[in-house]
Amino acid sequence: MQSYNWTQLDPQTRAAVLARAEQVQNASLSESVTAILRQVRLQGDQALVQLSERFDGQRPEQLVYDSDELARRGAGIEDSLKQAIDTAIDNLDAFHRAQAFTTVEVETQPGVRCELRSEAIERVGLYVPGGSAPLVSSVLMQALPARIAGCRVRVMATPPPVSDAICYAAWRCGIQQLFPVGGAQAIAALAYGTETVPRVDKIFGPGNRFVTEAKTQVSVSGTAIDMPAGPSEVLVIADDNASPAFVAADLLSQAEHGEDSQAMLVCLSQQFANQVDAQLQIQLSKLSRRAIATQALAQSRTLICDTLAQACDVSNRYGPEHLIVQTDDPRALLPSLRAAGSIFLGRWSPESVGDYASGTNHVLPTYGASRSASSLSLADFCRRYTVQQLSRDGLLGLANTVMTLADAEGLDAHANAVALRLQTPSTARSDS
C-alpha cells in the first residue's frame, strides 16, 4: 500500500488521502430503478416473476417459503454448520437482549408526569444479498434483533437460488416468510406490498447499487430504511509492537469484500509499514479472492504518525466502519476514539469475530457516517414515543409558562387550550 508521512502533509493532501472513492451519481441507474419500482407497484407478483426471469435468469419455483418450508430445507445442512450458526445465535441473542429499553418516568414538576416509552416496529422487511456464497451472517444480524424486539411481522427477501444454510438460519431466527426475490424489485415489493409480499414499515439490509438506490427512493416515499450501505472499510491503528502478520490479515479481511473496499493502516514507523506490506504479499497469494483484494489495496493507504494521539486523530477524521487497535494498551486509546462503527481492541480481536459470532452487530455505517450514525442495534427495530399526564394542580403550576410562550409566538389557540381548563371548576371530573 502507498505510504504517507502524516506530519509532512499539507491540509489539502491530508483530505485527499483520507477520501473514499467517489460515489458517482448515475442518472441511468436512478431511472432504471424508478422503472422497476413502478412496475412492481402496478403489477405486483407478476412483475416479480418477470423481473426475476430478466435479472436472475430464472423464474422462481414459488414466491414464498413459510416457516415450515424453511425448516425442511434447512434440515439437511451439515451438523458442523448448524453448530456454528447456533453458537453465533447464542452470542448475538445475549448481547442484543441486554439492549432492551427501560421506560423513563420523570415528574418534571409537581403534578407533571413525563414518560419515554418504546415499542417494536410492527412490520419489518430484511434483505439478504446474493453472491458467490450464502451470507448466513447477514440473516443473523438482522433477524435476531427483529425477533428480540418483538416485531410482529418479520419477512425476508434474498435472490434465488436460496441456499439451505440461509433457510436454516432464517428458520432459527424466527423469520415467518422468505421471498426468493432479489434486487430493486425485492425492495419495491417490501415497500409497496404485492399479492404475496406484505408491505413493511421499515427495510433493513445491504445490497448492490440497485438495492441501495431502491432503498433510497422508497425512503423518500414513506418507507423507513436502516441506512444506505457503502463499500466495506477498515482502519487499523498499530504500534511497532503489533504483529505485522495479524495487521495484514485484518486489512485483507476487508479488502476481499469487493474491489471498492478500502483498508487503511495508521502506524508509527515506515519500518513497520514495510513489514506489513511484505505480509500482505505473502498472504494475498494464498487467497481465493486475491484479484478482488489486490484491486481494493490499490486504493488503500498507509499513514505514518508521530504518536498514538495523532493516530487517533487521523482515525477520527476518517470515521471508519471497522476500527482495529493493535497497540500495547489498546483500551487506553478508547476514550480518544470518537468515530467508528465498531471497534476491535487488541491482537486477539480480529474483525472477523464481529462479522460472525462475537455478539455485536456487523451492520455498520460507512463512508464516514460513523461520526453521527450508529451500528445496527435493538433500538433500530423499535420506535420511541413520549407520554405526559398532568393533574389539575400540575396544569395550574405550568399554565402561566405555557400561555406566556404561546402568546410570544402568536399562537392564541395554544394559550386558549390552557386558559379554558383554568376556568373549569375544580369540582369537575378529574383523571387524576
Disulfide bonds with the S-S distance in Angstrom:
none
